[in-house]
């Protein structure tokens, strides 16, 4: 018994201690490093700094960021989540150019950056972000006008004769056609914008210079219009496919604030979009988007979320989507079908006899249908109609419901 009483954390292997420390927040890990010299060495292990979430630490300043970068963050960092000072009473500069350059040097494997309530108007361009980034997520941020512009240092150092020569222009076209990005180009392939009111058509047009962008999610981007989406869509041009030619996934959704003028940006899909395979529509953009979805020849997956739809509206839109392979409804409220009024005297004996025959024919299969019926399916008739229209399409219902008519 005396041996057990003498046991403490010093007897645990370092791997177990690191696993225990991994359940702590960043602030608690930093405090744990003050316990003893051994813990001070353990908290600097890069296994504890692969996923760093600072959004719950409300008192983070630029001084704390420098401290974390110099003492803890290193080559093991993969994902970084930061909360800015946009809604803070202190305000001030949060992300500086020098800190971002130091982050790029010390954390060469950083692939995902999440910024919440960050004021990015002090940064001239997103090219200051680490070049290893693959996923950039912005939520509630303020952006400068030319934040997404991509400029190449090599192009600015060229002489006017070389720039105006036919050979140089042809070389640029060949590189663009082969999909070769410049060494200083932006390597982000996924851009998520959530409640970024400062994102406009000009920002969207700047994204056409990104060579690797394959996934774009825009939620509550109120200033994006149908003309802006139409001008950025992938289409045939003089030098081949122009616009967001490599984009495979696009999400548009307006579910937020009242008082903003509804732009119906999804109407810009009516001009078509070459190569777009997955489309996600939410909120007030579902109705206009369904009207234009038939123009997307390469569309394979369609997701509708946070909206109210009727069976007739869905069936009419899906008649032209023969190439669809997956149709998903997420948090959708379905309107009840409108039953026509029954007039007395109509459909007397013949209708009753036909109904009896149908009931007799389907009596054997009724139990099997009830067994195979999906519990989460709000409207079984909608599933049967979609199965007849799109036999090779998978239909998924998640957290859906049927609107109850008060009458």
C-alpha positions as CSV (number, residue, x, y, z in Angstrom):
1,X,0.0,0.0,0.0
2,X,2.9,2.4,0.7
3,X,4.1,1.9,-2.9
4,X,0.7,3.0,-4.3
5,X,0.6,6.0,-2.0
6,X,4.0,7.2,-3.3
7,X,2.9,7.1,-7.0
8,X,2.3,10.3,-8.8
9,X,2.4,11.8,-12.3
10,X,6.2,11.4,-12.4
11,X,5.8,7.7,-12.8
12,X,3.7,8.0,-16.0
13,X,5.4,7.6,-19.4
14,X,5.7,10.7,-21.5
15,X,3.4,9.4,-24.2
16,X,0.6,9.0,-21.6
17,X,1.2,12.5,-20.2
18,X,1.1,14.0,-23.7
19,X,-2.2,12.2,-24.3
20,X,-3.6,13.7,-21.1
21,X,-2.4,17.2,-22.0
22,X,-4.0,16.9,-25.4
23,X,-7.5,17.2,-23.8
24,X,-6.6,20.7,-22.4
25,X,-7.2,24.0,-24.1
26,X,-4.3,26.0,-25.4
27,X,-4.4,28.3,-22.5
28,X,-4.4,25.4,-20.0
29,X,-1.5,23.7,-21.9
30,X,0.6,26.9,-21.6
31,X,-0.2,27.1,-17.9
32,X,0.8,23.4,-17.4
33,X,4.2,24.2,-18.7
34,X,4.9,26.2,-15.6
35,X,4.5,23.2,-13.3
36,X,8.0,21.9,-13.6
37,X,10.9,21.5,-16.0
38,X,9.7,18.2,-17.3
39,X,6.2,19.5,-18.1
40,X,7.8,22.6,-19.7
41,X,9.5,20.3,-22.1
42,X,6.4,18.1,-22.7
43,X,4.1,21.0,-23.6
44,X,6.4,21.9,-26.5
45,X,5.9,18.5,-28.1
46,X,4.5,19.1,-31.6
47,X,1.9,16.4,-31.1
48,X,0.1,18.9,-28.8
49,X,0.2,21.6,-31.5
50,X,-1.3,19.9,-34.5
51,X,-4.8,21.4,-34.1
52,X,-4.7,24.8,-32.4
53,X,-8.0,26.4,-31.5
54,X,-7.8,30.0,-30.1
55,X,-11.4,31.0,-30.8
56,X,-12.4,30.3,-27.2
57,X,-9.5,32.4,-25.8
58,X,-11.1,35.8,-26.0
59,X,-8.1,37.7,-24.6
60,X,-5.7,36.8,-27.5
61,X,-3.7,39.7,-28.7
62,X,-0.8,40.1,-31.1
63,X,1.6,39.8,-28.2
64,X,0.2,36.4,-27.3
65,X,0.4,35.2,-30.9
66,X,4.1,36.1,-31.1
67,X,4.7,34.2,-27.8
68,X,2.9,31.1,-29.1
69,X,4.8,31.2,-32.4
70,X,8.2,31.6,-30.8
71,X,7.9,29.0,-28.1
72,X,5.3,26.4,-29.1
73,X,4.1,26.4,-32.7
74,X,6.3,24.5,-35.2
75,X,6.4,22.1,-38.1
76,X,3.7,20.0,-36.5
77,X,0.9,22.6,-36.9
78,X,-1.8,21.5,-39.4
79,X,-4.9,23.6,-38.5
80,X,-5.1,27.0,-36.8
81,X,-8.3,28.7,-35.6
82,X,-8.1,32.4,-34.6
83,X,-10.6,34.9,-33.2
84,X,-9.9,38.5,-34.2
85,X,-10.6,41.8,-32.5
86,X,-13.3,43.1,-34.8
87,X,-16.0,42.9,-32.2
88,X,-13.7,43.7,-29.3
89,X,-13.7,47.1,-27.5
90,X,-9.9,47.2,-27.7
91,X,-9.7,46.9,-31.5
92,X,-6.3,47.3,-33.0
93,X,-4.2,45.3,-35.4
94,X,-4.5,41.5,-34.9
95,X,-2.6,39.9,-37.8
96,X,0.5,41.7,-39.1
97,X,2.6,41.0,-42.1
98,X,5.6,40.1,-40.1
99,X,3.7,37.6,-38.0
100,X,2.3,35.9,-41.1
101,X,5.7,35.7,-42.7
102,X,7.1,34.1,-39.5
103,X,4.2,31.7,-39.4
104,X,5.0,30.6,-43.0
105,X,8.6,30.0,-42.1
106,X,8.1,28.2,-38.8
107,X,5.0,26.2,-39.8
108,X,5.5,24.9,-43.3
109,X,2.8,22.2,-43.0
110,X,-0.1,24.5,-42.0
111,X,-2.9,23.4,-44.4
112,X,-6.1,25.0,-42.8
113,X,-6.6,28.5,-41.4
114,X,-9.9,29.6,-39.8
115,X,-10.4,33.3,-39.0
116,X,-13.4,34.5,-36.9
117,X,-14.2,38.2,-36.5
118,X,-10.9,39.3,-38.0
119,X,-10.3,42.7,-39.5
120,X,-8.1,41.9,-42.6
121,X,-8.2,45.4,-44.0
122,X,-4.6,46.0,-42.8
123,X,-3.4,43.3,-45.2
124,X,-2.9,44.2,-48.8
125,X,-3.4,40.7,-50.2
126,X,-4.1,37.1,-49.2
127,X,-0.7,36.2,-50.7
128,X,0.8,37.1,-47.3
129,X,-0.9,34.0,-45.9
130,X,1.2,30.8,-45.6
131,X,1.7,29.3,-49.1
132,X,1.1,25.8,-47.7
133,X,-2.6,26.7,-47.0
134,X,-5.2,24.5,-48.7
135,X,-8.3,25.5,-46.8
136,X,-9.2,29.1,-45.9
137,X,-12.3,29.8,-43.9
138,X,-13.5,33.3,-43.0
139,X,-16.4,34.0,-40.8
140,X,-17.6,37.5,-39.9
141,X,-14.4,39.1,-41.3
142,X,-13.8,42.5,-43.0
143,X,-11.9,42.3,-46.3
144,X,-10.1,45.0,-48.3
145,X,-11.1,45.5,-51.9
146,X,-8.2,43.7,-53.5
147,X,-7.6,41.0,-50.9
148,X,-8.0,38.1,-53.3
149,X,-6.0,39.6,-56.1
150,X,-3.1,37.4,-57.3
151,X,0.0,39.3,-58.5
152,X,3.2,37.6,-59.6
153,X,6.5,39.3,-58.9
154,X,8.0,37.9,-62.1
155,X,5.3,39.6,-64.2
156,X,5.9,43.0,-62.6
157,X,9.7,42.7,-63.3
158,X,9.3,42.0,-67.0
159,X,10.2,44.6,-69.5
160,X,7.5,46.2,-71.7
161,X,9.0,44.6,-74.8
162,X,8.8,41.1,-73.3
163,X,5.3,41.7,-72.0
164,X,4.0,42.9,-75.4
165,X,5.7,40.2,-77.4
166,X,3.6,37.6,-79.0
167,X,5.8,34.8,-77.7
168,X,5.4,35.9,-74.1
169,X,1.6,36.1,-74.4
170,X,1.5,32.7,-76.0
171,X,3.7,31.2,-73.2
172,X,1.3,32.6,-70.6
173,X,-1.7,31.1,-72.4
174,X,0.0,27.7,-72.7
175,X,0.8,27.7,-69.0
176,X,-2.7,28.6,-68.1
177,X,-4.1,25.9,-70.4
178,X,-1.8,23.3,-68.8
179,X,-2.9,24.4,-65.3
180,X,0.6,25.3,-64.2
181,X,0.5,27.9,-61.4
182,X,3.3,30.3,-60.8
183,X,5.7,29.6,-57.8
184,X,4.2,32.6,-56.0
185,X,0.6,31.6,-56.9
186,X,-2.1,30.9,-54.4
187,X,-2.5,27.2,-53.6
188,X,-5.8,27.3,-51.8
189,X,-8.3,24.8,-53.1
190,X,-11.1,25.4,-50.6
191,X,-12.5,28.8,-49.7
192,X,-15.3,29.1,-47.2
193,X,-17.1,32.5,-46.6
194,X,-19.6,32.6,-43.8
195,X,-21.3,35.9,-43.1
196,X,-18.8,38.1,-44.8
197,X,-20.8,41.2,-45.9
198,X,-17.8,42.9,-47.4
199,X,-17.4,40.1,-50.0
200,X,-18.6,41.6,-53.4
201,X,-18.6,40.8,-57.1
202,X,-15.1,42.2,-57.4
203,X,-13.8,39.7,-54.9
204,X,-15.5,36.9,-56.7
205,X,-14.0,38.0,-60.0
206,X,-10.5,38.1,-58.4
207,X,-10.9,34.4,-57.6
208,X,-10.8,33.6,-61.3
209,X,-7.0,34.0,-61.2
210,X,-6.7,31.2,-58.6
211,X,-5.4,28.1,-60.4
212,X,-6.3,25.5,-57.8
213,X,-9.6,26.6,-56.4
214,X,-12.0,23.6,-56.5
215,X,-14.5,24.3,-53.7
216,X,-16.2,27.6,-52.9
217,X,-18.8,28.0,-50.2
218,X,-20.7,31.3,-49.8
219,X,-23.1,31.7,-47.0
220,X,-24.8,35.0,-46.2
221,X,-22.6,36.9,-48.7
222,X,-25.3,39.5,-49.4
223,X,-23.4,41.6,-51.9
224,X,-22.8,38.9,-54.5
225,X,-25.2,39.4,-57.4
226,X,-26.4,37.3,-60.3
227,X,-24.3,39.3,-62.7
228,X,-21.2,38.8,-60.6
229,X,-21.8,35.0,-60.5
230,X,-22.5,34.9,-64.2
231,X,-19.3,36.8,-65.1
232,X,-17.2,34.4,-62.9
233,X,-18.8,31.2,-64.2
234,X,-16.6,28.8,-66.2
235,X,-17.5,29.2,-69.9
236,X,-15.9,28.9,-73.3
237,X,-13.8,31.9,-74.3
238,X,-11.2,33.1,-76.8
239,X,-8.3,31.4,-75.0
240,X,-10.3,28.3,-73.9
241,X,-12.3,27.9,-70.7
242,X,-12.5,31.2,-68.8
243,X,-13.6,32.0,-65.2
244,X,-13.6,29.6,-62.3
245,X,-12.8,26.7,-64.6
246,X,-11.4,24.3,-62.0
247,X,-14.3,24.7,-59.6
248,X,-16.2,21.5,-58.8
249,X,-18.2,22.4,-55.8
250,X,-20.3,25.6,-55.3
251,X,-22.5,26.5,-52.3
252,X,-24.8,29.6,-52.2
253,X,-27.0,30.2,-49.2
254,X,-28.8,33.2,-47.7
255,X,-30.4,32.4,-44.3
256,X,-29.4,35.4,-42.2
257,X,-30.4,39.0,-41.5
258,X,-33.5,40.8,-42.4
259,X,-33.3,44.2,-44.1
260,X,-30.9,43.2,-46.8
261,X,-32.0,43.4,-50.4
262,X,-32.3,39.9,-51.8
263,X,-29.9,39.7,-54.7
264,X,-30.9,36.2,-55.9
265,X,-27.3,35.5,-56.9
266,X,-28.1,31.9,-57.9
267,X,-29.9,33.3,-61.0
268,X,-26.4,33.7,-62.4
269,X,-26.3,29.9,-62.8
270,X,-28.7,30.3,-65.7
271,X,-25.8,30.9,-68.1
272,X,-24.4,27.5,-67.3
273,X,-21.2,26.5,-65.6
274,X,-18.7,24.1,-67.3
275,X,-17.3,21.4,-65.0
276,X,-19.4,22.2,-62.0
277,X,-20.4,18.8,-60.5
278,X,-21.7,19.6,-57.0
279,X,-24.2,22.4,-56.1
280,X,-25.5,23.3,-52.7
281,X,-28.4,25.8,-52.3
282,X,-29.7,27.1,-49.0
283,X,-32.3,29.5,-47.7
284,X,-33.6,32.1,-50.1
285,X,-31.3,31.0,-52.9
286,X,-33.1,27.6,-53.3
287,X,-36.0,28.8,-55.4
288,X,-34.0,30.8,-58.0
289,X,-31.3,28.2,-58.0
290,X,-33.7,25.3,-58.9
291,X,-34.9,27.3,-61.9
292,X,-31.3,27.5,-63.3
293,X,-30.0,24.1,-62.2
294,X,-31.1,22.5,-65.5
295,X,-28.5,24.6,-67.3
296,X,-25.7,22.8,-65.4
297,X,-24.8,20.0,-67.8
298,X,-22.1,18.4,-65.6
299,X,-24.1,18.5,-62.3
300,X,-24.0,15.2,-60.4
301,X,-24.9,16.1,-56.8
302,X,-27.5,18.6,-55.5
303,X,-28.0,19.6,-51.9
304,X,-31.0,21.7,-50.7
305,X,-30.9,22.9,-47.1
306,X,-32.8,25.3,-44.7
307,X,-35.7,26.0,-47.0
308,X,-39.4,25.3,-47.6
309,X,-40.3,23.3,-50.7
310,X,-43.3,21.7,-52.3
311,X,-43.4,18.3,-54.1
312,X,-44.5,19.9,-57.3
313,X,-41.6,22.4,-57.3
314,X,-39.0,19.6,-56.8
315,X,-40.4,17.3,-59.4
316,X,-40.6,20.0,-62.0
317,X,-37.0,21.0,-61.4
318,X,-35.6,17.4,-61.4
319,X,-37.2,16.5,-64.8
320,X,-34.3,18.2,-66.5
321,X,-31.6,16.8,-64.2
322,X,-31.2,13.4,-65.8
323,X,-27.5,13.2,-65.0
324,X,-28.0,13.7,-61.2
325,X,-26.5,11.0,-59.0
326,X,-27.3,12.3,-55.5
327,X,-30.0,14.5,-54.2
328,X,-29.9,15.6,-50.6
329,X,-32.5,17.4,-48.5
330,X,-31.2,18.9,-45.2
331,X,-33.4,20.7,-42.7
332,X,-36.1,21.1,-45.4
333,X,-39.7,21.8,-44.5
334,X,-42.1,20.2,-47.1
335,X,-45.4,21.8,-47.8
336,X,-48.3,19.4,-47.6
337,X,-49.9,18.3,-50.9
338,X,-53.0,20.2,-52.0
339,X,-55.9,17.8,-52.2
340,X,-58.6,18.8,-54.7
341,X,-62.1,19.1,-53.2
342,X,-64.3,16.0,-53.5
343,X,-67.7,16.5,-55.2
344,X,-70.5,14.3,-54.2
345,X,-71.7,11.9,-56.8
346,X,-68.4,11.8,-58.7
347,X,-66.6,8.6,-59.2
348,X,-69.3,6.3,-58.0
349,X,-69.2,2.5,-58.5
350,X,-66.4,2.4,-61.1
351,X,-64.0,4.3,-59.0
352,X,-64.8,2.2,-56.0
353,X,-64.4,-1.1,-57.9
354,X,-61.0,0.1,-59.3
355,X,-59.9,1.1,-55.9
356,X,-60.8,-2.3,-54.5
357,X,-58.8,-4.0,-57.2
358,X,-55.7,-1.8,-56.5
359,X,-56.0,-2.6,-52.8
360,X,-56.3,-6.3,-53.5
361,X,-53.3,-6.2,-55.8
362,X,-51.1,-4.3,-53.3
363,X,-52.2,-6.1,-50.2
364,X,-49.4,-8.6,-50.4
365,X,-46.7,-5.9,-50.9
366,X,-48.0,-3.5,-48.2
367,X,-46.1,-5.0,-45.4
368,X,-42.8,-5.1,-47.4
369,X,-43.3,-1.4,-48.3
370,X,-43.8,-0.4,-44.7
371,X,-40.6,-2.3,-43.7
372,X,-38.5,-0.7,-46.4
373,X,-39.9,2.8,-45.9
374,X,-37.3,5.2,-44.4
375,X,-38.3,6.6,-41.1
376,X,-36.7,9.9,-41.9
377,X,-38.5,10.2,-45.2
378,X,-41.1,13.0,-44.7
379,X,-43.0,12.4,-48.0
380,X,-43.0,8.9,-49.3
381,X,-44.7,9.9,-52.5
382,X,-41.9,12.3,-53.2
383,X,-39.4,9.5,-53.0
384,X,-41.4,7.4,-55.4
385,X,-41.7,10.2,-57.9
386,X,-38.0,10.9,-57.8
387,X,-37.2,7.3,-58.2
388,X,-39.3,7.2,-61.4
389,X,-37.7,10.4,-62.8
390,X,-34.1,9.7,-61.7
391,X,-33.7,5.9,-61.3
392,X,-29.9,6.2,-60.9
393,X,-30.0,9.0,-58.3
394,X,-29.7,8.5,-54.5
395,X,-32.2,10.6,-52.5
396,X,-31.3,11.4,-48.9
397,X,-33.5,13.1,-46.3
398,X,-31.9,14.5,-43.2
399,X,-33.8,16.2,-40.4
400,X,-36.7,17.1,-42.6
401,X,-40.3,17.7,-41.6
402,X,-43.8,18.4,-43.1
403,X,-45.5,21.7,-42.6
404,X,-48.7,21.4,-40.7
405,X,-51.7,23.1,-42.2
406,X,-53.6,25.0,-39.5
407,X,-56.9,24.2,-41.3
